[in-house]
Amino acid sequence: MTKLQLRRAWFQVHKWIGLILAILIIPLSLSGALLVWDKPVDRLLNPARYDTSGTDRLSVSAYLDAARNALPAAAPIAGISFPEGAGPVMVQASTPGAGPRPGPPARTSVWLDPPTARVLAVADSRSGAVRVIHRLHGSLLVPGVGRKIVGWIGVAMMVSCATGLWLWWPTVGTWTRGLRWRRHRNVDTNLHHLFGFWIALPLFVLSLTGAWISSPGLFPGGRSEGGPPRPRGGQPIAAPATAPEAVLAAARRATAAPVHALTWPVAGRDPAWTIATAGPTLSLDDRSGVIATVPVRRHGGPGLSGLMRRLHDGEGMGAIWQAIIFIGGILPVVLAVTGVIMWWRARGWRARSRRRQRR
């Protein structure tokens, strides 16, 4: 195969990946861009949750009592988190009747005003705009096979990035010719060439990590997808032996770092409280009251899978990488739209050419 034939073959692969997946790439990319800053988005969409009157705090029991009054009687408390500065206290409880399911356990959240324990909002973790955006990005809202579809879209996007970079490379002169704006007389083509080059590597990384997260069995070293998915989490103990106030007091004796959250012991496991602080993460045995420092679990978990998740969502990766991820969610929309325009124009040009030849 000659270089020209190979270029034509790569062009066909690149073109049809873009055309077939354009309608799916747009919602995936835009939802991913929004989720880079999901907390500010939640604050924008749900201002009532953050309508606090100050930063003074009450006792833990006051917040728990207020939350229980807003929760169903059969909903055991699963955790409580405290704001860093201004913001609401949030109590989470296990959602009654949710049953075992894949993914994070179903929770009902109660947002409380720190100085008064006034209930600001109550919501199920499976509902709300931000949760819908998460589901759209993770499974295209398709139950069952949605995550695998997203995984294969990620693989196709990796191929698109590689073929697009090949097609971008100038056939005449040095590679710097490709950085010129006026490679074509049409603005959309120039946008496609220029944005495609600058986003190729970040988009390849995001596509790879997205495919790994959605379908790790596709890659060597990834988790096998055989068998049914296992549910995560568990039911918190409704009446733990150690009171939350005692857990908080033990944590304050163990470290001077502010406590950010308490997580209740879970039934069927070693009954231990988890205390997240600004410093170490602590564990307190619910039966003996012994407190210990536990290894810090980075966002996304340890190892290669954790790195893939951190690279994909930007948590803990710094503002520069988060900005790159955001741009990496916006520019594929531009590439999809300009690619369709280029195809449509070429289609019209070929039709006019055939009509002239028949005359």
Steps between C-alpha positions, in 0.01 A plus 500: 500500500640837397511800731214662305285186527572477871404864545172442316428194716567693822279782368207261453548353849521848655201629304261218581594484867418871523174475304368189676592616851430874463158480664650310797825694533317829559309399819796299631741790452274773639402293805867425567585869482228582753611226740850646529339754734198303621491671839468856358242365254300350787517831687372681190216256437400452867558832680262406785748235620760769562275773645673498840479772766853476641789276597429437872442133577278301732558155644499194276187369674312820410569446132414131518170570676406761239590263218303210648190719514536555125580136415280188485496310828672197341798696366813434712759778508804424283717808550530868575732754341596847616585794275846642464408861575163618374254239382239253623534200726390189308356185653467187287273207573448166330201521265229256620408226252789573265638146520839384371605649168818571304672832557493726804242411768170690486496785749260774603676827580383774736662845483490697827575857602802482739390764757134386525481139370219621274433258214600667173426215260444124478587297190560142389853432370346339189314816397587860414660667200861429600424132555331484157812659347713234672279223360499657155878517496549152644235302311313733260195428721486152344442236772708185497728537199544878516841490668636257240369721220684796654813285529494410130435864409819581692691241294360648177601848613856381561511377140348831383770697685778292346361517145417870538859579597624298202270695266596831659870445428593708193588297190733775379754691710564482873243423768484867598301564180216319672478772764401760246145631518430530127555143385161515329267771373214387731494607864350171622781298338764724655333463840489122460869477408628739766281394796547135404876529532504677838243271659623171349727389787272609792199349323691173447577488874138577595372238253743238633417568864125517428511166319702348786252621762194388301636165377831412670478147360585643157859565609783276622512517878144629523230332704321222322143580407389139540209435732245740647618828653538494874316758709714737700447644845264354759241582762629716785444377855185672625606504867880493531655434841697827498307826483596745220591764760744256661650419160551869429655556843741208447601641163572841652720336761687308231570794268478877500390498135136605440255214448334504159274194517388201705396176329292247696605134541354263241320178587678179404850646523741592774289757686716809466431869466695694238598857589627722217704796620710772340798287602492124553206271437403320822317180580324433831393149601134522596529230767829583668528871429859458382595764247773465239634676195420329171690537170383797298288388208550728206201590287422217260693244704855372478688360205444534128120508522514787749739691276266450204208643696697799627622581151147474365311715751787724613437457874819588682688564174520879521325789328705480178403139427138573596497786250644269234227244574234772473637613164525133402124479554416810298724465195376152392159663451664754266682216320179299461304796360775618266563141385134455403506835316815397310344165404175660388681757288720232339189291434340793317818567307518138381133504397553813290812346348307187393225713343757691296657174380161368381441804281 
